[in-house]
């Protein structure tokens, strides 16, 4: 297509897809008709004034210049992007290790506090009392079962062998 007039350029720009207009807008300084590209971009996306767009472009160019300077410094130091990435990764890993260590310290501190609390309650006898009362009740139950078992044997409902087997099982529980 041969571009002859401003009108034909505007028509051409209107037919372009959004991503192409964005590319042209980002590289507006290299386009043959920057004002027309800016106008088409604002019509489609931002509805900004030309001054606002120019301000944004200047800002973008400053950022690009700054990034170029950083890359130039890295090149002078012969530092590759991979080296920077490794350095950042190492920083993140070290931070994670430090944080993990702090968390483990906090957990062990809480564990120590719980242990001392348990020891205090055990010394006071509350835990021992609970255990001993449970044992006493279970032993009493078994003794009652043995008595009932003896009565069943006296009544002749159980043989001596059956009595001994059941008695053995009950005594194992005690």
C-alpha angles and dihedrals in degrees: 000000000000115000111216110156143021089255093055091048091051090050090049092050091049091056094052120099120253096254091055091050089050091051091049090047093051090049095037093135089065097046119100093230107033096167092055092049090050092050093050091047093051091046091056104036125007111013089217127156120255091252092054091049092049089049090052091048092051089050091050091049091051090052091048091049091050091049090048090052091051091050090047091053090049090050091051090052088044089236114152127214087246089059091053090048091050090049092052090046091051090050091051092047093048091049090050091049091049092049091047090052091050091050093049090050090052091049093050090048091053089047090054091050092050091047092053091047091051091048091051092050090046091051091050087058100236093121093043091049092052092050094046093049090051090050092048093051093047092047091049090052091052092048090052089051090052090052092051089047090053091051091051089052092049090051089053096242092120130047121229091253093051090047092053093047094050092042090053091052093049093048090051089059092055 
